[in-house]
């Protein structure tokens, strides 16, 4: 997976993001919209992380994602 794929299928991945980072609201998820920089920024704000740590956590989350199943 890469960030372009995440952005293109954000609705499917937003549940995983909310599960990983429970402090995110639906408004946060809408704002992030699959953009890595926005996710990193929200991680810094909500969790008090340094930019480098927030970036590492976002990348770690990305690596754990698989392409969502498509329904017919």
CHARMM-style PDB file with segment names, atoms N, HN, CA, C and O in Angstrom:
ATOM      1  N   UNK     1       0.840  -1.180   0.000  1.00  0.00      PROA
ATOM      2  CA  UNK     1       0.000   0.000   0.000  1.00  0.00      PROA
ATOM      3  C   UNK     1       0.886   1.245   0.000  1.00  0.00      PROA
ATOM      4  O   UNK     1       2.010   1.243   0.502  1.00  0.00      PROA
ATOM      5  N   UNK     2       0.336   2.297  -0.580  1.00  0.00      PROA
ATOM      6  HN  UNK     2      -0.577   2.299  -0.988  1.00  0.00      PROA
ATOM      7  CA  UNK     2       1.013   3.584  -0.512  1.00  0.00      PROA
ATOM      8  C   UNK     2      -0.029   4.661  -0.208  1.00  0.00      PROA
ATOM      9  O   UNK     2      -1.229   4.386  -0.193  1.00  0.00      PROA
ATOM     10  N   UNK     3       0.433   5.875   0.030  1.00  0.00      PROA
ATOM     11  HN  UNK     3       1.408   6.099   0.018  1.00  0.00      PROA
ATOM     12  CA  UNK     3      -0.482   6.933   0.447  1.00  0.00      PROA
ATOM     13  C   UNK     3      -1.468   7.331  -0.644  1.00  0.00      PROA
ATOM     14  O   UNK     3      -2.570   7.783  -0.333  1.00  0.00      PROA
ATOM     15  N   UNK     4      -1.104   7.175  -1.910  1.00  0.00      PROA
ATOM     16  HN  UNK     4      -0.209   6.807  -2.163  1.00  0.00      PROA
ATOM     17  CA  UNK     4      -2.052   7.465  -2.988  1.00  0.00      PROA
ATOM     18  C   UNK     4      -3.230   6.491  -2.938  1.00  0.00      PROA
ATOM     19  O   UNK     4      -4.377   6.881  -3.153  1.00  0.00      PROA
ATOM     20  N   UNK     5      -2.934   5.225  -2.654  1.00  0.00      PROA
ATOM     21  HN  UNK     5      -2.002   4.908  -2.480  1.00  0.00      PROA
ATOM     22  CA  UNK     5      -3.996   4.228  -2.537  1.00  0.00      PROA
ATOM     23  C   UNK     5      -4.881   4.518  -1.320  1.00  0.00      PROA
ATOM     24  O   UNK     5      -6.103   4.390  -1.383  1.00  0.00      PROA
ATOM     25  N   UNK     6      -4.248   4.905  -0.226  1.00  0.00      PROA
ATOM     26  HN  UNK     6      -3.255   5.009  -0.176  1.00  0.00      PROA
ATOM     27  CA  UNK     6      -5.006   5.236   0.981  1.00  0.00      PROA
ATOM     28  C   UNK     6      -5.940   6.413   0.702  1.00  0.00      PROA
ATOM     29  O   UNK     6      -7.117   6.374   1.061  1.00  0.00      PROA
ATOM     30  N   UNK     7      -5.420   7.449   0.068  1.00  0.00      PROA
ATOM     31  HN  UNK     7      -4.464   7.481  -0.223  1.00  0.00      PROA
ATOM     32  CA  UNK     7      -6.232   8.631  -0.228  1.00  0.00      PROA
ATOM     33  C   UNK     7      -7.412   8.270  -1.130  1.00  0.00      PROA
ATOM     34  O   UNK     7      -8.522   8.765  -0.936  1.00  0.00      PROA
ATOM     35  N   UNK     8      -7.166   7.409  -2.111  1.00  0.00      PROA
ATOM     36  HN  UNK     8      -6.264   7.007  -2.268  1.00  0.00      PROA
ATOM     37  CA  UNK     8      -8.218   7.031  -3.048  1.00  0.00      PROA
ATOM     38  C   UNK     8      -9.308   6.178  -2.431  1.00  0.00      PROA
ATOM     39  O   UNK     8     -10.429   6.134  -2.939  1.00  0.00      PROA
ATOM     40  N   UNK     9      -8.989   5.503  -1.346  1.00  0.00      PROA
ATOM     41  HN  UNK     9      -8.078   5.538  -0.934  1.00  0.00      PROA
ATOM     42  CA  UNK     9      -9.954   4.614  -0.701  1.00  0.00      PROA
ATOM     43  C   UNK     9     -10.117   4.978   0.778  1.00  0.00      PROA
ATOM     44  O   UNK     9     -10.289   4.104   1.628  1.00  0.00      PROA
ATOM     45  N   UNK    10     -10.062   6.263   1.068  1.00  0.00      PROA
ATOM     46  HN  UNK    10      -9.922   6.974   0.377  1.00  0.00      PROA
ATOM     47  CA  UNK    10     -10.041   6.730   2.445  1.00  0.00      PROA
ATOM     48  C   UNK    10     -11.220   6.244   3.270  1.00  0.00      PROA
ATOM     49  O   UNK    10     -11.046   5.886   4.435  1.00  0.00      PROA
ATOM     50  N   UNK    11     -12.410   6.225   2.698  1.00  0.00      PROA
ATOM     51  HN  UNK    11     -12.551   6.516   1.752  1.00  0.00      PROA
ATOM     52  CA  UNK    11     -13.591   5.795   3.460  1.00  0.00      PROA
ATOM     53  C   UNK    11     -13.384   4.390   4.013  1.00  0.00      PROA
ATOM     54  O   UNK    11     -13.757   4.113   5.153  1.00  0.00      PROA
ATOM     55  N   UNK    12     -12.794   3.503   3.217  1.00  0.00      PROA
ATOM     56  HN  UNK    12     -12.491   3.728   2.291  1.00  0.00      PROA
ATOM     57  CA  UNK    12     -12.567   2.131   3.659  1.00  0.00      PROA
ATOM     58  C   UNK    12     -11.503   2.069   4.751  1.00  0.00      PROA
ATOM     59  O   UNK    12     -11.576   1.208   5.628  1.00  0.00      PROA
ATOM     60  N   UNK    13     -10.519   2.962   4.716  1.00  0.00      PROA
ATOM     61  HN  UNK    13     -10.460   3.662   4.004  1.00  0.00      PROA
ATOM     62  CA  UNK    13      -9.416   2.922   5.669  1.00  0.00      PROA
ATOM     63  C   UNK    13      -9.662   3.751   6.917  1.00  0.00      PROA
ATOM     64  O   UNK    13      -8.978   3.559   7.922  1.00  0.00      PROA
ATOM     65  N   UNK    14     -10.616   4.665   6.880  1.00  0.00      PROA
ATOM     66  HN  UNK    14     -11.172   4.822   6.063  1.00  0.00      PROA
ATOM     67  CA  UNK    14     -10.812   5.556   8.014  1.00  0.00      PROA
ATOM     68  C   UNK    14     -11.207   4.804   9.282  1.00  0.00      PROA
ATOM     69  O   UNK    14     -10.872   5.242  10.383  1.00  0.00      PROA
ATOM     70  N   UNK    15     -11.908   3.687   9.149  1.00  0.00      PROA
ATOM     71  HN  UNK    15     -12.179   3.332   8.254  1.00  0.00      PROA
ATOM     72  CA  UNK    15     -12.246   2.887  10.321  1.00  0.00      PROA
ATOM     73  C   UNK    15     -11.013   2.325  10.994  1.00  0.00      PROA
ATOM     74  O   UNK    15     -10.936   2.277  12.221  1.00  0.00      PROA
ATOM     75  N   UNK    16     -10.050   1.902  10.200  1.00  0.00      PROA
ATOM     76  HN  UNK    16     -10.112   1.942   9.203  1.00  0.00      PROA
ATOM     77  CA  UNK    16      -8.795   1.388  10.740  1.00  0.00      PROA
ATOM     78  C   UNK    16      -8.018   2.491  11.457  1.00  0.00      PROA
ATOM     79  O   UNK    16      -7.387   2.246  12.485  1.00  0.00      PROA
ATOM     80  N   UNK    17      -8.066   3.698  10.912  1.00  0.00      PROA
ATOM     81  HN  UNK    17      -8.578   3.897  10.077  1.00  0.00      PROA
ATOM     82  CA  UNK    17      -7.388   4.835  11.532  1.00  0.00      PROA
ATOM     83  C   UNK    17      -8.030   5.143  12.883  1.00  0.00      PROA
ATOM     84  O   UNK    17      -7.338   5.366  13.877  1.00  0.00      PROA
ATOM     85  N   UNK    18      -9.351   5.153  12.903  1.00  0.00      PROA
ATOM     86  HN  UNK    18      -9.913   4.972  12.096  1.00  0.00      PROA
ATOM     87  CA  UNK    18     -10.056   5.451  14.152  1.00  0.00      PROA
ATOM     88  C   UNK    18      -9.812   4.356  15.193  1.00  0.00      PROA
ATOM     89  O   UNK    18      -9.731   4.639  16.388  1.00  0.00      PROA
ATOM     90  N   UNK    19      -9.697   3.129  14.744  1.00  0.00      PROA
ATOM     91  HN  UNK    19      -9.763   2.899  13.773  1.00  0.00      PROA
ATOM     92  CA  UNK    19      -9.397   2.026  15.652  1.00  0.00      PROA
ATOM     93  C   UNK    19      -7.980   2.172  16.217  1.00  0.00      PROA
ATOM     94  O   UNK    19      -7.755   1.913  17.399  1.00  0.00      PROA
ATOM     95  N   UNK    20      -7.049   2.574  15.399  1.00  0.00      PROA
ATOM     96  HN  UNK    20      -7.232   2.785  14.438  1.00  0.00      PROA
ATOM     97  CA  UNK    20      -5.657   2.752  15.819  1.00  0.00      PROA
ATOM     98  C   UNK    20      -5.500   3.953  16.749  1.00  0.00      PROA
ATOM     99  O   UNK    20      -4.786   3.890  17.750  1.00  0.00      PROA
ATOM    100  N   UNK    21      -6.175   5.043  16.404  1.00  0.00      PROA
ATOM    101  HN  UNK    21      -6.755   5.095  15.591  1.00  0.00      PROA
ATOM    102  CA  UNK    21      -6.056   6.291  17.161  1.00  0.00      PROA
ATOM    103  C   UNK    21      -7.447   6.748  17.583  1.00  0.00      PROA
ATOM    104  O   UNK    21      -8.089   7.530  16.883  1.00  0.00      PROA
ATOM    105  N   UNK    22      -7.899   6.267  18.705  1.00  0.00      PROA
ATOM    106  HN  UNK    22      -7.378   5.631  19.274  1.00  0.00      PROA
ATOM    107  CA  UNK    22      -9.253   6.489  19.188  1.00  0.00      PROA
ATOM    108  C   UNK    22      -9.609   7.922  19.513  1.00  0.00      PROA
ATOM    109  O   UNK    22     -10.790   8.240  19.655  1.00  0.00      PROA
ATOM    110  N   UNK    23      -8.626   8.798  19.636  1.00  0.00      PROA
ATOM    111  HN  UNK    23      -7.667   8.540  19.521  1.00  0.00      PROA
ATOM    112  CA  UNK    23      -8.924  10.206  19.923  1.00  0.00      PROA
ATOM    113  C   UNK    23      -9.421  10.957  18.694  1.00  0.00      PROA
ATOM    114  O   UNK    23      -9.933  12.069  18.816  1.00  0.00      PROA
ATOM    115  N   UNK    24      -9.276  10.369  17.524  1.00  0.00      PROA
ATOM    116  HN  UNK    24      -8.860   9.466  17.425  1.00  0.00      PROA
ATOM    117  CA  UNK    24      -9.727  11.044  16.305  1.00  0.00      PROA
ATOM    118  C   UNK    24     -11.239  11.031  16.223  1.00  0.00      PROA
ATOM    119  O   UNK    24     -11.881  10.007  16.456  1.00  0.00      PROA
ATOM    120  N   UNK    25     -11.795  12.174  15.890  1.00  0.00      PROA
ATOM    121  HN  UNK    25     -11.274  13.006  15.700  1.00  0.00      PROA
ATOM    122  CA  UNK    25     -13.237  12.296  15.677  1.00  0.00      PROA
ATOM    123  C   UNK    25     -13.543  12.083  14.196  1.00  0.00      PROA
ATOM    124  O   UNK    25     -12.641  12.002  13.363  1.00  0.00      PROA
ATOM    125  N   UNK    26     -14.827  11.995  13.893  1.00  0.00      PROA
ATOM    126  HN  UNK    26     -15.560  12.061  14.570  1.00  0.00      PROA
ATOM    127  CA  UNK    26     -15.221  11.904  12.486  1.00  0.00      PROA
ATOM    128  C   UNK    26     -14.775  13.158  11.725  1.00  0.00      PROA
ATOM    129  O   UNK    26     -14.410  13.075  10.552  1.00  0.00      PROA
ATOM    130  N   UNK    27     -14.802  14.307  12.384  1.00  0.00      PROA
ATOM    131  HN  UNK    27     -15.098  14.375  13.337  1.00  0.00      PROA
ATOM    132  CA  UNK    27     -14.324  15.538  11.741  1.00  0.00      PROA
ATOM    133  C   UNK    27     -12.831  15.452  11.433  1.00  0.00      PROA
ATOM    134  O   UNK    27     -12.383  15.910  10.382  1.00  0.00      PROA
ATOM    135  N   UNK    28     -12.058  14.862  12.354  1.00  0.00      PROA
ATOM    136  HN  UNK    28     -12.422  14.489  13.208  1.00  0.00      PROA
ATOM    137  CA  UNK    28     -10.627  14.675  12.102  1.00  0.00      PROA
ATOM    138  C   UNK    28     -10.421  13.794  10.876  1.00  0.00      PROA
ATOM    139  O   UNK    28      -9.605  14.103  10.008  1.00  0.00      PROA
ATOM    140  N   UNK    29     -11.167  12.697  10.814  1.00  0.00      PROA
ATOM    141  HN  UNK    29     -11.830  12.446  11.520  1.00  0.00      PROA
ATOM    142  CA  UNK    29     -11.022  11.774   9.690  1.00  0.00      PROA
ATOM    143  C   UNK    29     -11.393  12.438   8.375  1.00  0.00      PROA
ATOM    144  O   UNK    29     -10.738  12.219   7.355  1.00  0.00      PROA
ATOM    145  N   UNK    30     -12.433  13.241   8.397  1.00  0.00      PROA
ATOM    146  HN  UNK    30     -12.965  13.420   9.225  1.00  0.00      PROA
ATOM    147  CA  UNK    30     -12.825  13.959   7.187  1.00  0.00      PROA
ATOM    148  C   UNK    30     -11.734  14.943   6.771  1.00  0.00      PROA
ATOM    149  O   UNK    30     -11.411  15.053   5.588  1.00  0.00      PROA
ATOM    150  N   UNK    31     -11.169  15.658   7.742  1.00  0.00      PROA
ATOM    151  HN  UNK    31     -11.432  15.569   8.703  1.00  0.00      PROA
ATOM    152  CA  UNK    31     -10.096  16.613   7.456  1.00  0.00      PROA
ATOM    153  C   UNK    31      -8.881  15.902   6.871  1.00  0.00      PROA
ATOM    154  O   UNK    31      -8.306  16.367   5.887  1.00  0.00      PROA
ATOM    155  N   UNK    32      -8.486  14.774   7.472  1.00  0.00      PROA
ATOM    156  HN  UNK    32      -8.953  14.397   8.272  1.00  0.00      PROA
ATOM    157  CA  UNK    32      -7.293  14.046   7.023  1.00  0.00      PROA
ATOM    158  C   UNK    32      -7.477  13.575   5.586  1.00  0.00      PROA
ATOM    159  O   UNK    32      -6.586  13.758   4.757  1.00  0.00      PROA
ATOM    160  N   UNK    33      -8.603  12.981   5.288  1.00  0.00      PROA
ATOM    161  HN  UNK    33      -9.327  12.832   5.962  1.00  0.00      PROA
ATOM    162  CA  UNK    33      -8.927  12.592   3.911  1.00  0.00      PROA
ATOM    163  C   UNK    33      -7.904  11.716   3.223  1.00  0.00      PROA
ATOM    164  O   UNK    33      -7.841  11.704   1.994  1.00  0.00      PROA
ATOM    165  N   UNK    34      -7.106  10.985   3.969  1.00  0.00      PROA
ATOM    166  HN  UNK    34      -7.157  10.994   4.968  1.00  0.00      PROA
ATOM    167  CA  UNK    34      -6.113  10.093   3.374  1.00  0.00      PROA
ATOM    168  C   UNK    34      -4.777  10.742   3.099  1.00  0.00      PROA
ATOM    169  O   UNK    34      -3.906  10.120   2.490  1.00  0.00      PROA
ATOM    170  N   UNK    35      -4.591  11.975   3.531  1.00  0.00      PROA
ATOM    171  HN  UNK    35      -5.298  12.480   4.025  1.00  0.00      PROA
ATOM    172  CA  UNK    35      -3.343  12.695   3.296  1.00  0.00      PROA
ATOM    173  C   UNK    35      -2.378  12.455   4.452  1.00  0.00      PROA
ATOM    174  O   UNK    35      -2.706  12.722   5.608  1.00  0.00      PROA
ATOM    175  N   UNK    36      -1.217  11.964   4.142  1.00  0.00      PROA
ATOM    176  HN  UNK    36      -0.951  11.747   3.203  1.00  0.00      PROA
ATOM    177  CA  UNK    36      -0.248  11.635   5.188  1.00  0.00      PROA
ATOM    178  C   UNK    36       0.116  12.854   6.033  1.00  0.00      PROA
ATOM    179  O   UNK    36       0.140  12.765   7.260  1.00  0.00      PROA
ATOM    180  N   UNK    37       0.395  13.978   5.400  1.00  0.00      PROA
ATOM    181  HN  UNK    37       0.376  14.050   4.403  1.00  0.00      PROA
ATOM    182  CA  UNK    37       0.794  15.171   6.154  1.00  0.00      PROA
ATOM    183  C   UNK    37      -0.282  15.604   7.145  1.00  0.00      PROA
ATOM    184  O   UNK    37       0.025  16.023   8.261  1.00  0.00      PROA
ATOM    185  N   UNK    38      -1.538  15.501   6.734  1.00  0.00      PROA
ATOM    186  HN  UNK    38      -1.787  15.161   5.827  1.00  0.00      PROA
ATOM    187  CA  UNK    38      -2.633  15.875   7.628  1.00  0.00      PROA
ATOM    188  C   UNK    38      -2.764  14.870   8.768  1.00  0.00      PROA
ATOM    189  O   UNK    38      -3.048  15.256   9.902  1.00  0.00      PROA
ATOM    190  N   UNK    39      -2.561  13.594   8.482  1.00  0.00      PROA
ATOM    191  HN  UNK    39      -2.330  13.280   7.561  1.00  0.00      PROA
ATOM    192  CA  UNK    39      -2.589  12.573   9.530  1.00  0.00      PROA
ATOM    193  C   UNK    39      -1.477  12.830  10.537  1.00  0.00      PROA
ATOM    194  O   UNK    39      -1.712  12.783  11.745  1.00  0.00      PROA
ATOM    195  N   UNK    40      -0.283  13.097  10.058  1.00  0.00      PROA
ATOM    196  HN  UNK    40      -0.092  13.135   9.077  1.00  0.00      PROA
ATOM    197  CA  UNK    40       0.854  13.369  10.942  1.00  0.00      PROA
ATOM    198  C   UNK    40       0.562  14.601  11.804  1.00  0.00      PROA
ATOM    199  O   UNK    40       0.839  14.596  13.003  1.00  0.00      PROA
ATOM    200  N   UNK    41       0.010  15.644  11.205  1.00  0.00      PROA
ATOM    201  HN  UNK    41      -0.215  15.648  10.231  1.00  0.00      PROA
ATOM    202  CA  UNK    41      -0.331  16.853  11.951  1.00  0.00      PROA
ATOM    203  C   UNK    41      -1.343  16.586  13.044  1.00  0.00      PROA
ATOM    204  O   UNK    41      -1.203  17.088  14.159  1.00  0.00      PROA
ATOM    205  N   UNK    42      -2.364  15.798  12.734  1.00  0.00      PROA
ATOM    206  HN  UNK    42      -2.478  15.391  11.828  1.00  0.00      PROA
ATOM    207  CA  UNK    42      -3.377  15.475  13.751  1.00  0.00      PROA
ATOM    208  C   UNK    42      -2.786  14.599  14.852  1.00  0.00      PROA
ATOM    209  O   UNK    42      -3.154  14.740  16.018  1.00  0.00      PROA
ATOM    210  N   UNK    43      -1.881  13.704  14.496  1.00  0.00      PROA
ATOM    211  HN  UNK    43      -1.582  13.589  13.549  1.00  0.00      PROA
ATOM    212  CA  UNK    43      -1.224  12.895  15.522  1.00  0.00      PROA
ATOM    213  C   UNK    43      -0.431  13.783  16.471  1.00  0.00      PROA
ATOM    214  O   UNK    43      -0.430  13.564  17.682  1.00  0.00      PROA
ATOM    215  N   UNK    44       0.237  14.777  15.921  1.00  0.00      PROA
ATOM    216  HN  UNK    44       0.236  14.955  14.937  1.00  0.00      PROA
ATOM    217  CA  UNK    44       0.983  15.712  16.757  1.00  0.00      PROA
ATOM    218  C   UNK    44       0.043  16.461  17.694  1.00  0.00      PROA
ATOM    219  O   UNK    44       0.326  16.596  18.884  1.00  0.00      PROA
ATOM    220  N   UNK    45      -1.062  16.941  17.166  1.00  0.00      PROA
ATOM    221  HN  UNK    45      -1.292  16.832  16.199  1.00  0.00      PROA
ATOM    222  CA  UNK    45      -2.013  17.711  17.971  1.00  0.00      PROA
ATOM    223  C   UNK    45      -2.690  16.866  19.043  1.00  0.00      PROA
ATOM    224  O   UNK    45      -2.698  17.236  20.217  1.00  0.00      PROA
ATOM    225  N   UNK    46      -3.254  15.735  18.642  1.00  0.00      PROA
ATOM    226  HN  UNK    46      -3.247  15.434  17.688  1.00  0.00      PROA
ATOM    227  CA  UNK    46      -4.079  14.939  19.555  1.00  0.00      PROA
ATOM    228  C   UNK    46      -3.261  14.128  20.558  1.00  0.00      PROA
ATOM    229  O   UNK    46      -3.708  13.879  21.677  1.00  0.00      PROA
ATOM    230  N   UNK    47      -2.053  13.717  20.144  1.00  0.00      PROA
ATOM    231  HN  UNK    47      -1.689  13.920  19.235  1.00  0.00      PROA
ATOM    232  CA  UNK    47      -1.260  12.830  20.996  1.00  0.00      PROA
ATOM    233  C   UNK    47       0.022  13.456  21.512  1.00  0.00      PROA
ATOM    234  O   UNK    47       0.778  12.807  22.235  1.00  0.00      PROA
ATOM    235  N   UNK    48       0.280  14.704  21.154  1.00  0.00      PROA
ATOM    236  HN  UNK    48      -0.334  15.231  20.566  1.00  0.00      PROA
ATOM    237  CA  UNK    48       1.456  15.403  21.645  1.00  0.00      PROA
ATOM    238  C   UNK    48       2.767  14.796  21.181  1.00  0.00      PROA
ATOM    239  O   UNK    48       3.751  14.801  21.921  1.00  0.00      PROA
ATOM    240  N   UNK    49       2.789  14.279  19.973  1.00  0.00      PROA
ATOM    241  HN  UNK    49       1.989  14.275  19.372  1.00  0.00      PROA
ATOM    242  CA  UNK    49       3.984  13.633  19.434  1.00  0.00      PROA
ATOM    243  C   UNK    49       4.845  14.628  18.666  1.00  0.00      PROA
ATOM    244  O   UNK    49       4.346  15.596  18.091  1.00  0.00      PROA
ATOM    245  N   UNK    50       6.139  14.369  18.670  1.00  0.00      PROA
ATOM    246  HN  UNK    50       6.544  13.583  19.137  1.00  0.00      PROA
ATOM    247  CA  UNK    50       7.043  15.116  17.794  1.00  0.00      PROA
ATOM    248  C   UNK    50       6.747  14.694  16.355  1.00  0.00      PROA
ATOM    249  O   UNK    50       6.244  13.597  16.109  1.00  0.00      PROA
ATOM    250  N   UNK    51       7.064  15.568  15.420  1.00  0.00      PROA
ATOM    251  HN  UNK    51       7.472  16.459  15.620  1.00  0.00      PROA
ATOM    252  CA  UNK    51       6.761  15.284  14.013  1.00  0.00      PROA
ATOM    253  C   UNK    51       7.389  13.965  13.555  1.00  0.00      PROA
ATOM    254  O   UNK    51       6.742  13.184  12.857  1.00  0.00      PROA
ATOM    255  N   UNK    52       8.617  13.717  13.935  1.00  0.00      PROA
ATOM    256  HN  UNK    52       9.142  14.352  14.503  1.00  0.00      PROA
ATOM    257  CA  UNK    52       9.307  12.498  13.504  1.00  0.00      PROA
ATOM    258  C   UNK    52       8.608  11.250  14.038  1.00  0.00      PROA
ATOM    259  O   UNK    52       8.463  10.261  13.320  1.00  0.00      PROA
ATOM    260  N   UNK    53       8.176  11.296  15.292  1.00  0.00      PROA
ATOM    261  HN  UNK    53       8.294  12.100  15.876  1.00  0.00      PROA
ATOM    262  CA  UNK    53       7.482  10.147  15.881  1.00  0.00      PROA
ATOM    263  C   UNK    53       6.115   9.960  15.242  1.00  0.00      PROA
ATOM    264  O   UNK    53       5.717   8.830  14.960  1.00  0.00      PROA
ATOM    265  N   UNK    54       5.398  11.038  15.010  1.00  0.00      PROA
ATOM    266  HN  UNK    54       5.722  11.956  15.239  1.00  0.00      PROA
ATOM    267  CA  UNK    54       4.095  10.952  14.354  1.00  0.00      PROA
ATOM    268  C   UNK    54       4.247  10.367  12.955  1.00  0.00      PROA
ATOM    269  O   UNK    54       3.426   9.558  12.525  1.00  0.00      PROA
ATOM    270  N   UNK    55       5.291  10.773  12.249  1.00  0.00      PROA
ATOM    271  HN  UNK    55       5.958  11.430  12.598  1.00  0.00      PROA
ATOM    272  CA  UNK    55       5.565  10.251  10.906  1.00  0.00      PROA
ATOM    273  C   UNK    55       5.857   8.752  10.966  1.00  0.00      PROA
ATOM    274  O   UNK    55       5.358   7.986  10.142  1.00  0.00      PROA
ATOM    275  N   UNK    56       6.662   8.335  11.937  1.00  0.00      PROA
ATOM    276  HN  UNK    56       7.068   8.957  12.607  1.00  0.00      PROA
ATOM    277  CA  UNK    56       6.964   6.906  12.092  1.00  0.00      PROA
ATOM    278  C   UNK    56       5.699   6.094  12.357  1.00  0.00      PROA
ATOM    279  O   UNK    56       5.514   5.017  11.790  1.00  0.00      PROA
ATOM    280  N   UNK    57       4.842   6.611  13.211  1.00  0.00      PROA
ATOM    281  HN  UNK    57       4.992   7.486  13.671  1.00  0.00      PROA
ATOM    282  CA  UNK    57       3.604   5.887  13.539  1.00  0.00      PROA
ATOM    283  C   UNK    57       2.666   5.810  12.334  1.00  0.00      PROA
ATOM    284  O   UNK    57       2.015   4.787  12.117  1.00  0.00      PROA
ATOM    285  N   UNK    58       2.597   6.873  11.564  1.00  0.00      PROA
ATOM    286  HN  UNK    58       3.125   7.703  11.740  1.00  0.00      PROA
ATOM    287  CA  UNK    58       1.768   6.857  10.357  1.00  0.00      PROA
ATOM    288  C   UNK    58       2.299   5.833   9.362  1.00  0.00      PROA
ATOM    289  O   UNK    58       1.523   5.100   8.749  1.00  0.00      PROA
ATOM    290  N   UNK    59       3.615   5.781   9.199  1.00  0.00      PROA
ATOM    291  HN  UNK    59       4.246   6.376   9.696  1.00  0.00      PROA
ATOM    292  CA  UNK    59       4.220   4.811   8.278  1.00  0.00      PROA
ATOM    293  C   UNK    59       4.025   3.373   8.779  1.00  0.00      PROA
ATOM    294  O   UNK    59       3.772   2.463   7.990  1.00  0.00      PROA
ATOM    295  N   UNK    60       4.145   3.182  10.081  1.00  0.00      PROA
ATOM    296  HN  UNK    60       4.350   3.921  10.722  1.00  0.00      PROA
ATOM    297  CA  UNK    60       3.928   1.848  10.660  1.00  0.00      PROA
ATOM    298  C   UNK    60       2.482   1.399  10.417  1.00  0.00      PROA
ATOM    299  O   UNK    60       2.233   0.243  10.077  1.00  0.00      PROA
ATOM    300  N   UNK    61       1.538   2.321  10.593  1.00  0.00      PROA
ATOM    301  HN  UNK    61       1.740   3.260  10.869  1.00  0.00      PROA
ATOM    302  CA  UNK    61       0.138   2.004  10.325  1.00  0.00      PROA
ATOM    303  C   UNK    61      -0.037   1.642   8.851  1.00  0.00      PROA
ATOM    304  O   UNK    61      -0.700   0.657   8.527  1.00  0.00      PROA
ATOM    305  N   UNK    62       0.555   2.435   7.959  1.00  0.00      PROA
ATOM    306  HN  UNK    62       1.094   3.236   8.222  1.00  0.00      PROA
ATOM    307  CA  UNK    62       0.446   2.181   6.521  1.00  0.00      PROA
ATOM    308  C   UNK    62       0.945   0.783   6.170  1.00  0.00      PROA
ATOM    309  O   UNK    62       0.307   0.069   5.398  1.00  0.00      PROA
ATOM    310  N   UNK    63       2.080   0.396   6.734  1.00  0.00      PROA
ATOM    311  HN  UNK    63       2.599   0.976   7.362  1.00  0.00      PROA
ATOM    312  CA  UNK    63       2.655  -0.911   6.424  1.00  0.00      PROA
ATOM    313  C   UNK    63       1.753  -2.065   6.851  1.00  0.00      PROA
ATOM    314  O   UNK    63       1.831  -3.156   6.286  1.00  0.00      PROA
ATOM    315  N   UNK    64       0.909  -1.834   7.833  1.00  0.00      PROA
ATOM    316  HN  UNK    64       0.846  -0.948   8.292  1.00  0.00      PROA
ATOM    317  CA  UNK    64       0.000  -2.875   8.310  1.00  0.00      PROA
ATOM    318  C   UNK    64      -1.300  -2.977   7.538  1.00  0.00      PROA
ATOM    319  O   UNK    64      -2.127  -3.844   7.821  1.00  0.00      PROA
ATOM    320  N   UNK    65      -1.488  -2.093   6.560  1.00  0.00      PROA
ATOM    321  HN  UNK    65      -0.817  -1.389   6.330  1.00  0.00      PROA
ATOM    322  CA  UNK    65      -2.753  -2.082   5.822  1.00  0.00      PROA
ATOM    323  C   UNK    65      -2.691  -2.982   4.600  1.00  0.00      PROA
ATOM    324  O   UNK    65      -1.666  -3.098   3.929  1.00  0.00      PROA
ATOM    325  N   UNK    66      -3.816  -3.609   4.342  1.00  0.00      PROA
ATOM    326  HN  UNK    66      -4.649  -3.515   4.888  1.00  0.00      PROA
ATOM    327  CA  UNK    66      -3.973  -4.427   3.140  1.00  0.00      PROA
ATOM    328  C   UNK    66      -5.081  -3.789   2.309  1.00  0.00      PROA
ATOM    329  O   UNK    66      -5.945  -3.085   2.831  1.00  0.00      PROA
ATOM    330  N   UNK    67      -5.037  -4.045   1.027  1.00  0.00      PROA
ATOM    331  HN  UNK    67      -4.334  -4.617   0.602  1.00  0.00      PROA
ATOM    332  CA  UNK    67      -6.067  -3.514   0.133  1.00  0.00      PROA
ATOM    333  C   UNK    67      -7.435  -4.002   0.588  1.00  0.00      PROA
ATOM    334  O   UNK    67      -7.630  -5.201   0.785  1.00  0.00      PROA
ATOM    335  N   UNK    68      -8.388  -3.081   0.758  1.00  0.00      PROA
ATOM    336  HN  UNK    68      -8.229  -2.107   0.598  1.00  0.00      PROA
ATOM    337  CA  UNK    68      -9.720  -3.522   1.204  1.00  0.00      PROA
ATOM    338  C   UNK    68     -10.401  -4.382   0.133  1.00  0.00      PROA
ATOM    339  O   UNK    68     -10.189  -4.210  -1.067  1.00  0.00      PROA
ATOM    340  N   UNK    69     -11.211  -5.294   0.610  1.00  0.00      PROA
ATOM    341  HN  UNK    69     -11.384  -5.434   1.585  1.00  0.00      PROA
ATOM    342  CA  UNK    69     -11.962  -6.146  -0.334  1.00  0.00      PROA
ATOM    343  C   UNK    69     -13.032  -5.325  -1.003  1.00  0.00      PROA
ATOM    344  O   UNK    69     -13.670  -4.468  -0.392  1.00  0.00      PROA
ATOM    345  N   UNK    70     -13.207  -5.607  -2.261  1.00  0.00      PROA
ATOM    346  HN  UNK    70     -12.689  -6.303  -2.757  1.00  0.00      PROA
ATOM    347  CA  UNK    70     -14.250  -4.919  -3.009  1.00  0.00      PROA
ATOM    348  C   UNK    70     -15.487  -5.817  -3.068  1.00  0.00      PROA
ATOM    349  O   UNK    70     -15.389  -7.024  -3.289  1.00  0.00      PROA
ATOM    350  N   UNK    71     -16.633  -5.208  -2.869  1.00  0.00      PROA
ATOM    351  HN  UNK    71     -16.713  -4.228  -2.690  1.00  0.00      PROA
ATOM    352  CA  UNK    71     -17.863  -5.974  -2.936  1.00  0.00      PROA
ATOM    353  C   UNK    71     -18.472  -5.819  -4.315  1.00  0.00      PROA
ATOM    354  O   UNK    71     -18.277  -4.802  -4.981  1.00  0.00      PROA
ATOM    355  N   UNK    72     -19.200  -6.818  -4.732  1.00  0.00      PROA
ATOM    356  HN  UNK    72     -19.358  -7.643  -4.191  1.00  0.00      PROA
ATOM    357  CA  UNK    72     -19.769  -6.809  -6.085  1.00  0.00      PROA
ATOM    358  C   UNK    72     -20.911  -5.858  -6.234  1.00  0.00      PROA
ATOM    359  OT1 UNK    72     -21.485  -5.747  -7.317  1.00  0.00      PROA
TER     360      UNK     72
END
